[in-house]
Amino acid sequence: MTILENAIKRFGALRSADAPEWADENGVVPTIYWKPLTGEEQGKLMRMSKAQEDNAEEYGARLFITKAIDKDGKPLFGVEDMPALLAEVDFTVVNRITSEMLNVLSPKAASKN
């Protein structure tokens, strides 16, 4: 197999991060799943954010909404959730998970995965 064929074969694997900060009243910690970001999705997000004149936080919320799914592949959030994600939740959780979505981890943290 070529490198590209291997990359394509491994592309669809689900990735996940727990959000213990968002545990429910029974202590159940939600898990946010996503599939890797494609170049096509990145371009669409960039164009959408540019058209909306998004700041970094709005871009992060838009990425989170676009990529966050449950274990069955169903979206966890919709565009209508953007105001709440920006103003009513601990945004460090969104930042942490979107950083993982973009694989923006330190080399030390990345080596643990």
N, C-alpha and C positions, 0 to 999 in steps of 0.2 A: 504494500500500500504506500501511496505517496503521503507526504506530510499533510497536504490539503485533504486528502481522503480521510486520514486519521482525525484531523481537526473537525471535519464535518460529522464523522461518526460519533465523536464525543460531545458535540455541541449541545444537544438537547437535555443533558442531565440537569435535573432540578437541583437547585442550591437552596439553602435555608439559613435563617437566623432566628433565634428566639428573642422575644421581647418581654423579659420578666417584669419590666416596668409597667406593662399593660396587662398584668395578670388579672383574672376576674375575681369576684368575691370569694370563690372557692380555692383560690390559689393556682388555678390552671393557667399556665403560661402559654400565650399564643405563639405559634411558629409562623413566620412569614416565609413563603416560598417564592422563587422566581426562576426563570430560565435566563441564561446569559443574554446580555444586551447585544443586538446585532448592529452593524454599521448603519443599516437602513433605519432601525429604530432610533439610534443616536441622532441621525440626520433629521428625522421627523421631529424629535423632541427639540432639537436646536432651532429648527425653523419655527415651530410652534412658540417656543419661548421668545424668540426674536420678535415675532409678530405681536406677542402679548407684552413685550418689553419687560419680561420677567427678570427679577433679581435672582441671586444665587439660591435663596431659600425657596422661591417659587419654582425654580427649575428643579430643585431637589424634591419638592412635593409632587411636581408633575411626573418626574421619574418614578417616584414611589408608587403613585397611583397607577401608572402605566404597567409596572412590572410586578407588583405585589399580588400573589395569587395564593389560594389555599392548596392543600396537597392534591386536590382533584383538578387543579388548573383553573378554577373559577376566580375571577377578579375579587379582591377583598375590598377595594375602594373604587369610587367613581369620581368624575370631575366635580360633582356636587360636594364632595368631601374636602376639596382643596381649602376652602376658608377655615374649616375646623382644624385641619392638619396644620395650618399656618398659625392659628391663633388660640387653639384650645387644647393642644397636647404638648407634651415635652418634646420639643423639636430635636433634641439631641438624640432621641431614639430614632427618629426619621433619618437624621444625618448618619448615624452609625450604620443603619441598615442600607441606606443608599450608597454609602461608602463601600460596603461589602458587595453590593450589586455591581458597582463599578470596579470592584477589586482594588480599591484604593486602600491598601493595607501596608503597614510597614513590612519589610522583608521578614522580620522575626515572626510577626503575626501570620503572614502568608504561609510560612513554612509549617505552621501548625495544622493547616488545612489539608 
